[in-house]
Amino acid sequence: MQACRVVLVRTEVPGNIGAAARVMRNFGLDDLVLVAPVADPLDAQARAMATHHAIEVLERARVVPDLEAALGDCVLAAATSAITGGLYRRQTAGAPGDIAPALVGAMPSGKVALVFGPEPHGLRNEEVARCHFLMHVPASEDYPALNLAQAVTICVYELHKTWRRLREDGRAEEVAPYEEQERMFAHLQQGLEAVRYLRGVRGEVLMFALRNLIARARPSRMEVRLLHGLARQLLWVANNPSPQPPPPQGEGEPEGGDA
């Protein structure tokens, strides 16, 4: 379970940070990352909610400026939201218990992250789009928005329950780190734009759908190199409109995948 990171984005209430730290300690997590927090994680209210057993989680919490910095070394990330409507959210939304097996299955390869938005309005669409899944707790339709600390409790519990059930059967998967996937997505987008597959107002929507399709498959480093190769060939075709075939490729693209 220590392979799981909890990421709190722009948290405004110190007590919620402390309560999240306590839940993390309850279930064996200690990696807390705060993205541009409004609240002070060492505030007296945060310490009181954490209690002395989880103070260490607060003291070791990392503060980073943006979500990319929080997820850079992760192999898989799940955003959380009470809102699942709209193109950017409905494609990957599921209950915590439905998404937890994918997160647990990726743990042997590296860090996985649970990402929680700020109290007033939750995560933005662009932040949801940077995660592979969207966890949604199916609460009452009359009032579906949970308190932040409560949402952390439910999601971490479901992850822990799944981990306990699957740990005997868990198999390591060579999932490519988040930052390697991001370089691949940028390269692939360049190639698709060059051959005019992504164009006009629908281009952003199509790229988002492709990101989710590929990310949900949890691509390995070899598969990421394969997609870099596809991007390179698309760029070659766009820049060389002759009938001659493209030059032969080697065994695979370098991990950086220059565009």
Beta strands, then each sheet from edge to edge (+ up, - down):
strand 1: 4-9
strand 2: 31-35
strand 3: 62-64
strand 4: 74-80
strand 5: 93-94
strand 6: 111-116
strand 7: 133-135
sheet 1: 3+ 2+ 1+ 6+ 4+ 7+ 5+
end
